[in-house]
Amino acid sequence: MTVAPDPSLAPYVGRFAPSPTGPLHLGSLVAALGSWLDARVAGGRWLLRIEDIDGPRCVPGVADQIQRQLAACGLEWDGPVVFQSQRDAIYAEAFGQLLAAGRAYPCGCTRASLAQEPRNAEGETRYPGRCRAGLPPGVTHPSWRLRVEEVSTCFEDRVRGTLCQNPAEDVGDFIIRRADGLFAYQLAVVVDDAAQGVTHVVRGADLLWNTPRQILLQRQLGLPTPQYAHLPLVTDAGGRKLSKQKQAPALSDNGQALLVARALAILGHPPPSALAAGPLHELLTWACAHWAISRVPAHAAIAIDAA
């Protein structure tokens, strides 16, 4: 497949890539705002990609709602919106490249059959490699896993510093194509970032330990590795992550300046109180003038009150 430009030589290209499983909430806004500010302050482009590859989980109309929410908060994107559901051909090309190189193999294991296997610190099952030597009899619709070698993968996170993981020990061979035929998130996101020339990924810390797996895929596909920055998650007072699956309150249809001011404070950039009550464009102008990713708290999560 075509190799994207070296990120060190390319102009800044950032992106925000929500899944349309529910409307944006405060945690989503924190991730979008941090990514948008980092791109705008660098004089770069900021892309919007709708990660709707998992069709059964997507909610009709939410992709349009997400676009309206971003625009209402002043977070305009560059170029057309990209939808993963329209990109199967490019994922199939990458998948074929891995197959041809002997990097992927079919697997008949189900979640139920792996339920008793050890889990890592993020609660993910460590795949024990049961199907590495071949499929069990009777499997007709296998998933496909990437063959992961024993190697430590390190990267420099712009918020969290140097981080390392041995994916073979921590997660094992991971799925790149599901048993239902859908391409998995890990493969799709790597292919999309390269195809769109993304040089900087600024996203929530819930995806932090996906990064080593994505770097492995980038290396095996001959693709460049963007720079990464992982922002603190927003949790409720009980430490539960705000998420669409847990029905976190959607962003309000009014009072966007107050919402953006709250998100800025979570990102370590509390604005003057007068700006939170004023025009949104003045608040965003202030944010661009003061943004420094070094001021973002290097925490996995930040708890907030429900109000």
Secondary structure, DSSP 8 states (H G I E B T S, - for coil): ------TTTS--EEEE---TTS--BHHHHHHHHHHHHHHHHTT-EEEEEE---SGGG--TTHHHHHHHHHHHTT---SS--EEGGG-HHHHHHHHHHHHHTT-EEEE---TGGGTTS-B-TTS-B----TTTT---TT--S-EEEE---S--EEEEETTTEEEEE-HHHHT-SEEEE-TTS-B-HHHHHHHHHHHTT--EEEEEGGGGGGHHHHHHHHHHHT----EEEEE-EEE-TTS-B--TTTT--B--SS-HHHHHHHHHHHTT----HHHHTS-HHHHHHHHHHH--GGGS---SEEE----
